[in-house]
Amino acid sequence: MDEEFDTFPTSKNPDLVRMRYDRLRSVAGRIQTVVGDLASQ
């Protein structure tokens, strides 16, 4: 929710933003892998 009210460009610590997006990317990658596995069966 915090990021919804953030200004653009972000006023947050760049490391915090990078950490958040790295986590999001890793979760999205895992979901994509699972969907790919299901699709190939």
mmCIF file as Biopython writes it, N, C-alpha, C and O atoms, coordinates in Angstrom:
data_model
#
loop_
_atom_site.group_PDB
_atom_site.id
_atom_site.type_symbol
_atom_site.label_atom_id
_atom_site.label_alt_id
_atom_site.label_comp_id
_atom_site.label_asym_id
_atom_site.label_entity_id
_atom_site.label_seq_id
_atom_site.pdbx_PDB_ins_code
_atom_site.Cartn_x
_atom_site.Cartn_y
_atom_site.Cartn_z
_atom_site.occupancy
_atom_site.B_iso_or_equiv
_atom_site.auth_seq_id
_atom_site.auth_asym_id
_atom_site.pdbx_PDB_model_num
ATOM 1   N N  . MET A ? 1  ? 0.832  -1.198  0.000   1.0 0.0 1  A 1 
ATOM 2   C CA . MET A ? 1  ? 0.000  0.000   0.000   1.0 0.0 1  A 1 
ATOM 3   C C  . MET A ? 1  ? 0.870  1.253   0.000   1.0 0.0 1  A 1 
ATOM 4   O O  . MET A ? 1  ? 0.515  2.290   -0.560  1.0 0.0 1  A 1 
ATOM 5   N N  . ASP A ? 2  ? 2.014  1.115   0.645   1.0 0.0 2  A 1 
ATOM 6   C CA . ASP A ? 2  ? 2.928  2.243   0.757   1.0 0.0 2  A 1 
ATOM 7   C C  . ASP A ? 2  ? 3.311  2.804   -0.606  1.0 0.0 2  A 1 
ATOM 8   O O  . ASP A ? 2  ? 3.360  4.019   -0.795  1.0 0.0 2  A 1 
ATOM 9   N N  . GLU A ? 3  ? 3.585  1.905   -1.562  1.0 0.0 3  A 1 
ATOM 10  C CA . GLU A ? 3  ? 4.027  2.364   -2.876  1.0 0.0 3  A 1 
ATOM 11  C C  . GLU A ? 3  ? 2.920  3.073   -3.658  1.0 0.0 3  A 1 
ATOM 12  O O  . GLU A ? 3  ? 3.207  3.837   -4.580  1.0 0.0 3  A 1 
ATOM 13  N N  . GLU A ? 4  ? 1.658  2.826   -3.298  1.0 0.0 4  A 1 
ATOM 14  C CA . GLU A ? 4  ? 0.548  3.488   -3.981  1.0 0.0 4  A 1 
ATOM 15  C C  . GLU A ? 4  ? 0.596  5.003   -3.787  1.0 0.0 4  A 1 
ATOM 16  O O  . GLU A ? 4  ? 0.191  5.764   -4.666  1.0 0.0 4  A 1 
ATOM 17  N N  . PHE A ? 5  ? 1.094  5.430   -2.628  1.0 0.0 5  A 1 
ATOM 18  C CA . PHE A ? 5  ? 1.098  6.851   -2.298  1.0 0.0 5  A 1 
ATOM 19  C C  . PHE A ? 5  ? 2.466  7.487   -2.488  1.0 0.0 5  A 1 
ATOM 20  O O  . PHE A ? 5  ? 2.671  8.645   -2.127  1.0 0.0 5  A 1 
ATOM 21  N N  . ASP A ? 6  ? 3.391  6.740   -3.048  1.0 0.0 6  A 1 
ATOM 22  C CA . ASP A ? 6  ? 4.729  7.256   -3.297  1.0 0.0 6  A 1 
ATOM 23  C C  . ASP A ? 6  ? 4.684  8.239   -4.464  1.0 0.0 6  A 1 
ATOM 24  O O  . ASP A ? 6  ? 3.854  8.116   -5.365  1.0 0.0 6  A 1 
ATOM 25  N N  . THR A ? 7  ? 5.585  9.212   -4.431  1.0 0.0 7  A 1 
ATOM 26  C CA . THR A ? 7  ? 5.648  10.183  -5.522  1.0 0.0 7  A 1 
ATOM 27  C C  . THR A ? 7  ? 6.397  9.582   -6.701  1.0 0.0 7  A 1 
ATOM 28  O O  . THR A ? 7  ? 7.021  8.529   -6.571  1.0 0.0 7  A 1 
ATOM 29  N N  . PHE A ? 8  ? 6.337  10.242  -7.843  1.0 0.0 8  A 1 
ATOM 30  C CA . PHE A ? 8  ? 7.111  9.795   -9.012  1.0 0.0 8  A 1 
ATOM 31  C C  . PHE A ? 8  ? 7.990  10.950  -9.467  1.0 0.0 8  A 1 
ATOM 32  O O  . PHE A ? 8  ? 7.441  12.026  -9.705  1.0 0.0 8  A 1 
ATOM 33  N N  . PRO A ? 9  ? 9.290  10.824  -9.606  1.0 0.0 9  A 1 
ATOM 34  C CA . PRO A ? 9  ? 10.025 9.586   -9.292  1.0 0.0 9  A 1 
ATOM 35  C C  . PRO A ? 9  ? 10.000 9.290   -7.799  1.0 0.0 9  A 1 
ATOM 36  O O  . PRO A ? 9  ? 9.734  10.177  -6.989  1.0 0.0 9  A 1 
ATOM 37  N N  . THR A ? 10 ? 10.273 8.068   -7.447  1.0 0.0 10 A 1 
ATOM 38  C CA . THR A ? 10 ? 10.115 7.607   -6.075  1.0 0.0 10 A 1 
ATOM 39  C C  . THR A ? 10 ? 10.925 8.421   -5.074  1.0 0.0 10 A 1 
ATOM 40  O O  . THR A ? 10 ? 12.044 8.847   -5.360  1.0 0.0 10 A 1 
ATOM 41  N N  . SER A ? 11 ? 10.347 8.628   -3.905  1.0 0.0 11 A 1 
ATOM 42  C CA . SER A ? 11 ? 11.055 9.328   -2.832  1.0 0.0 11 A 1 
ATOM 43  C C  . SER A ? 11 ? 11.681 8.328   -1.870  1.0 0.0 11 A 1 
ATOM 44  O O  . SER A ? 11 ? 12.285 8.710   -0.868  1.0 0.0 11 A 1 
ATOM 45  N N  . LYS A ? 12 ? 11.532 7.050   -2.183  1.0 0.0 12 A 1 
ATOM 46  C CA . LYS A ? 12 ? 12.050 5.990   -1.307  1.0 0.0 12 A 1 
ATOM 47  C C  . LYS A ? 12 ? 13.531 5.746   -1.558  1.0 0.0 12 A 1 
ATOM 48  O O  . LYS A ? 12 ? 14.091 6.173   -2.568  1.0 0.0 12 A 1 
ATOM 49  N N  . ASN A ? 13 ? 14.141 5.054   -0.621  1.0 0.0 13 A 1 
ATOM 50  C CA . ASN A ? 13 ? 15.524 4.618   -0.745  1.0 0.0 13 A 1 
ATOM 51  C C  . ASN A ? 13 ? 15.627 3.675   -1.952  1.0 0.0 13 A 1 
ATOM 52  O O  . ASN A ? 13 ? 14.881 2.700   -2.032  1.0 0.0 13 A 1 
ATOM 53  N N  . PRO A ? 14 ? 16.539 3.951   -2.889  1.0 0.0 14 A 1 
ATOM 54  C CA . PRO A ? 14 ? 16.648 3.105   -4.098  1.0 0.0 14 A 1 
ATOM 55  C C  . PRO A ? 14 ? 16.879 1.632   -3.782  1.0 0.0 14 A 1 
ATOM 56  O O  . PRO A ? 14 ? 16.394 0.764   -4.508  1.0 0.0 14 A 1 
ATOM 57  N N  . ASP A ? 15 ? 17.615 1.337   -2.707  1.0 0.0 15 A 1 
ATOM 58  C CA . ASP A ? 15 ? 17.854 -0.063  -2.340  1.0 0.0 15 A 1 
ATOM 59  C C  . ASP A ? 15 ? 16.554 -0.746  -1.931  1.0 0.0 15 A 1 
ATOM 60  O O  . ASP A ? 15 ? 16.333 -1.915  -2.245  1.0 0.0 15 A 1 
ATOM 61  N N  . LEU A ? 16 ? 15.697 -0.009  -1.229  1.0 0.0 16 A 1 
ATOM 62  C CA . LEU A ? 16 ? 14.404 -0.551  -0.809  1.0 0.0 16 A 1 
ATOM 63  C C  . LEU A ? 16 ? 13.545 -0.857  -2.030  1.0 0.0 16 A 1 
ATOM 64  O O  . LEU A ? 16 ? 12.898 -1.901  -2.102  1.0 0.0 16 A 1 
ATOM 65  N N  . VAL A ? 17 ? 13.548 0.064   -2.983  1.0 0.0 17 A 1 
ATOM 66  C CA . VAL A ? 17 ? 12.779 -0.132  -4.216  1.0 0.0 17 A 1 
ATOM 67  C C  . VAL A ? 17 ? 13.313 -1.335  -4.988  1.0 0.0 17 A 1 
ATOM 68  O O  . VAL A ? 17 ? 12.541 -2.157  -5.481  1.0 0.0 17 A 1 
ATOM 69  N N  . ARG A ? 18 ? 14.645 -1.432  -5.089  1.0 0.0 18 A 1 
ATOM 70  C CA . ARG A ? 18 ? 15.254 -2.554  -5.813  1.0 0.0 18 A 1 
ATOM 71  C C  . ARG A ? 18 ? 14.899 -3.870  -5.140  1.0 0.0 18 A 1 
ATOM 72  O O  . ARG A ? 18 ? 14.590 -4.853  -5.813  1.0 0.0 18 A 1 
ATOM 73  N N  . MET A ? 19 ? 14.943 -3.891  -3.811  1.0 0.0 19 A 1 
ATOM 74  C CA . MET A ? 19 ? 14.628 -5.108  -3.064  1.0 0.0 19 A 1 
ATOM 75  C C  . MET A ? 19 ? 13.179 -5.530  -3.334  1.0 0.0 19 A 1 
ATOM 76  O O  . MET A ? 19 ? 12.894 -6.708  -3.550  1.0 0.0 19 A 1 
ATOM 77  N N  . ARG A ? 20 ? 12.281 -4.557  -3.316  1.0 0.0 20 A 1 
ATOM 78  C CA . ARG A ? 20 ? 10.862 -4.844  -3.548  1.0 0.0 20 A 1 
ATOM 79  C C  . ARG A ? 20 ? 10.647 -5.430  -4.940  1.0 0.0 20 A 1 
ATOM 80  O O  . ARG A ? 20 ? 9.904  -6.399  -5.096  1.0 0.0 20 A 1 
ATOM 81  N N  . TYR A ? 21 ? 11.292 -4.850  -5.952  1.0 0.0 21 A 1 
ATOM 82  C CA . TYR A ? 21 ? 11.098 -5.334  -7.314  1.0 0.0 21 A 1 
ATOM 83  C C  . TYR A ? 21 ? 11.810 -6.647  -7.568  1.0 0.0 21 A 1 
ATOM 84  O O  . TYR A ? 21 ? 11.341 -7.463  -8.361  1.0 0.0 21 A 1 
ATOM 85  N N  . ASP A ? 22 ? 12.952 -6.866  -6.896  1.0 0.0 22 A 1 
ATOM 86  C CA . ASP A ? 22 ? 13.626 -8.162  -7.017  1.0 0.0 22 A 1 
ATOM 87  C C  . ASP A ? 22 ? 12.736 -9.269  -6.478  1.0 0.0 22 A 1 
ATOM 88  O O  . ASP A ? 22 ? 12.634 -10.344 -7.068  1.0 0.0 22 A 1 
ATOM 89  N N  . ARG A ? 23 ? 12.089 -8.991  -5.341  1.0 0.0 23 A 1 
ATOM 90  C CA . ARG A ? 23 ? 11.197 -9.993  -4.745  1.0 0.0 23 A 1 
ATOM 91  C C  . ARG A ? 23 ? 10.004 -10.248 -5.665  1.0 0.0 23 A 1 
ATOM 92  O O  . ARG A ? 23 ? 9.605  -11.393 -5.875  1.0 0.0 23 A 1 
ATOM 93  N N  . LEU A ? 24 ? 9.446  -9.181  -6.205  1.0 0.0 24 A 1 
ATOM 94  C CA . LEU A ? 24 ? 8.315  -9.303  -7.125  1.0 0.0 24 A 1 
ATOM 95  C C  . LEU A ? 24 ? 8.704  -10.120 -8.350  1.0 0.0 24 A 1 
ATOM 96  O O  . LEU A ? 24 ? 7.940  -10.969 -8.811  1.0 0.0 24 A 1 
ATOM 97  N N  . ARG A ? 25 ? 9.911  -9.855  -8.877  1.0 0.0 25 A 1 
ATOM 98  C CA . ARG A ? 25 ? 10.371 -10.570 -10.068 1.0 0.0 25 A 1 
ATOM 99  C C  . ARG A ? 25 ? 10.584 -12.046 -9.774  1.0 0.0 25 A 1 
ATOM 100 O O  . ARG A ? 25 ? 10.270 -12.899 -10.604 1.0 0.0 25 A 1 
ATOM 101 N N  . SER A ? 26 ? 11.116 -12.351 -8.594  1.0 0.0 26 A 1 
ATOM 102 C CA . SER A ? 26 ? 11.353 -13.762 -8.269  1.0 0.0 26 A 1 
ATOM 103 C C  . SER A ? 26 ? 10.030 -14.507 -8.090  1.0 0.0 26 A 1 
ATOM 104 O O  . SER A ? 26 ? 9.911  -15.660 -8.505  1.0 0.0 26 A 1 
ATOM 105 N N  . VAL A ? 27 ? 9.049  -13.868 -7.486  1.0 0.0 27 A 1 
ATOM 106 C CA . VAL A ? 27 ? 7.728  -14.488 -7.330  1.0 0.0 27 A 1 
ATOM 107 C C  . VAL A ? 27 ? 7.086  -14.689 -8.700  1.0 0.0 27 A 1 
ATOM 108 O O  . VAL A ? 27 ? 6.523  -15.749 -8.974  1.0 0.0 27 A 1 
ATOM 109 N N  . ALA A ? 28 ? 7.169  -13.674 -9.559  1.0 0.0 28 A 1 
ATOM 110 C CA . ALA A ? 28 ? 6.592  -13.776 -10.901 1.0 0.0 28 A 1 
ATOM 111 C C  . ALA A ? 28 ? 7.282  -14.879 -11.697 1.0 0.0 28 A 1 
ATOM 112 O O  . ALA A ? 28 ? 6.630  -15.599 -12.454 1.0 0.0 28 A 1 
ATOM 113 N N  . GLY A ? 29 ? 8.585  -15.015 -11.531 1.0 0.0 29 A 1 
ATOM 114 C CA . GLY A ? 29 ? 9.328  -16.070 -12.217 1.0 0.0 29 A 1 
ATOM 115 C C  . GLY A ? 29 ? 8.887  -17.447 -11.781 1.0 0.0 29 A 1 
ATOM 116 O O  . GLY A ? 29 ? 8.758  -18.358 -12.599 1.0 0.0 29 A 1 
ATOM 117 N N  . ARG A ? 30 ? 8.654  -17.597 -10.482 1.0 0.0 30 A 1 
ATOM 118 C CA . ARG A ? 30 ? 8.187  -18.890 -9.964  1.0 0.0 30 A 1 
ATOM 119 C C  . ARG A ? 30 ? 6.800  -19.223 -10.501 1.0 0.0 30 A 1 
ATOM 120 O O  . ARG A ? 30 ? 6.539  -20.362 -10.887 1.0 0.0 30 A 1 
ATOM 121 N N  . ILE A ? 31 ? 5.914  -18.237 -10.527 1.0 0.0 31 A 1 
ATOM 122 C CA . ILE A ? 31 ? 4.561  -18.451 -11.057 1.0 0.0 31 A 1 
ATOM 123 C C  . ILE A ? 31 ? 4.635  -18.854 -12.525 1.0 0.0 31 A 1 
ATOM 124 O O  . ILE A ? 31 ? 3.927  -19.760 -12.966 1.0 0.0 31 A 1 
ATOM 125 N N  . GLN A ? 32 ? 5.499  -18.173 -13.278 1.0 0.0 32 A 1 
ATOM 126 C CA . GLN A ? 32 ? 5.647  -18.477 -14.703 1.0 0.0 32 A 1 
ATOM 127 C C  . GLN A ? 32 ? 6.144  -19.907 -14.907 1.0 0.0 32 A 1 
ATOM 128 O O  . GLN A ? 32 ? 5.700  -20.599 -15.823 1.0 0.0 32 A 1 
ATOM 129 N N  . THR A ? 33 ? 7.057  -20.341 -14.056 1.0 0.0 33 A 1 
ATOM 130 C CA . THR A ? 33 ? 7.577  -21.712 -14.141 1.0 0.0 33 A 1 
ATOM 131 C C  . THR A ? 33 ? 6.466  -22.728 -13.885 1.0 0.0 33 A 1 
ATOM 132 O O  . THR A ? 33 ? 6.340  -23.716 -14.609 1.0 0.0 33 A 1 
ATOM 133 N N  . VAL A ? 34 ? 5.669  -22.480 -12.859 1.0 0.0 34 A 1 
ATOM 134 C CA . VAL A ? 34 ? 4.574  -23.394 -12.522 1.0 0.0 34 A 1 
ATOM 135 C C  . VAL A ? 34 ? 3.558  -23.449 -13.663 1.0 0.0 34 A 1 
ATOM 136 O O  . VAL A ? 34 ? 3.114  -24.530 -14.049 1.0 0.0 34 A 1 
ATOM 137 N N  . VAL A ? 35 ? 3.195  -22.297 -14.196 1.0 0.0 35 A 1 
ATOM 138 C CA . VAL A ? 35 ? 2.238  -22.255 -15.305 1.0 0.0 35 A 1 
ATOM 139 C C  . VAL A ? 35 ? 2.810  -22.979 -16.518 1.0 0.0 35 A 1 
ATOM 140 O O  . VAL A ? 35 ? 2.087  -23.699 -17.207 1.0 0.0 35 A 1 
ATOM 141 N N  . GLY A ? 36 ? 4.090  -22.798 -16.783 1.0 0.0 36 A 1 
ATOM 142 C CA . GLY A ? 36 ? 4.741  -23.493 -17.887 1.0 0.0 36 A 1 
ATOM 143 C C  . GLY A ? 36 ? 4.724  -24.993 -17.694 1.0 0.0 36 A 1 
ATOM 144 O O  . GLY A ? 36 ? 4.486  -25.744 -18.640 1.0 0.0 36 A 1 
ATOM 145 N N  . ASP A ? 37 ? 4.978  -25.435 -16.465 1.0 0.0 37 A 1 
ATOM 146 C CA . ASP A ? 37 ? 4.945  -26.870 -16.163 1.0 0.0 37 A 1 
ATOM 147 C C  . ASP A ? 37 ? 3.541  -27.436 -16.375 1.0 0.0 37 A 1 
ATOM 148 O O  . ASP A ? 37 ? 3.382  -28.523 -16.930 1.0 0.0 37 A 1 
ATOM 149 N N  . LEU A ? 38 ? 2.537  -26.703 -15.937 1.0 0.0 38 A 1 
ATOM 150 C CA . LEU A ? 38 ? 1.155  -27.158 -16.111 1.0 0.0 38 A 1 
ATOM 151 C C  . LEU A ? 38 ? 0.783  -27.210 -17.591 1.0 0.0 38 A 1 
ATOM 152 O O  . LEU A ? 38 ? 0.110  -28.138 -18.040 1.0 0.0 38 A 1 
ATOM 153 N N  . ALA A ? 39 ? 1.227  -26.210 -18.339 1.0 0.0 39 A 1 
ATOM 154 C CA . ALA A ? 39 ? 0.875  -26.143 -19.759 1.0 0.0 39 A 1 
ATOM 155 C C  . ALA A ? 39 ? 1.526  -27.269 -20.557 1.0 0.0 39 A 1 
ATOM 156 O O  . ALA A ? 39 ? 0.976  -27.714 -21.564 1.0 0.0 39 A 1 
ATOM 157 N N  . SER A ? 40 ? 2.679  -27.726 -20.116 1.0 0.0 40 A 1 
ATOM 158 C CA . SER A ? 40 ? 3.402  -28.750 -20.882 1.0 0.0 40 A 1 
ATOM 159 C C  . SER A ? 40 ? 2.955  -30.170 -20.545 1.0 0.0 40 A 1 
ATOM 160 O O  . SER A ? 40 ? 3.458  -31.135 -21.121 1.0 0.0 40 A 1 
ATOM 161 N N  . GLN A ? 41 ? 2.023  -30.297 -19.623 1.0 0.0 41 A 1 
ATOM 162 C CA . GLN A ? 41 ? 1.568  -31.646 -19.252 1.0 0.0 41 A 1 
ATOM 163 C C  . GLN A ? 41 ? 0.338  -32.059 -20.039 1.0 0.0 41 A 1 
ATOM 164 O O  . GLN A ? 41 ? -0.174 -33.162 -19.851 1.0 0.0 41 A 1 
#
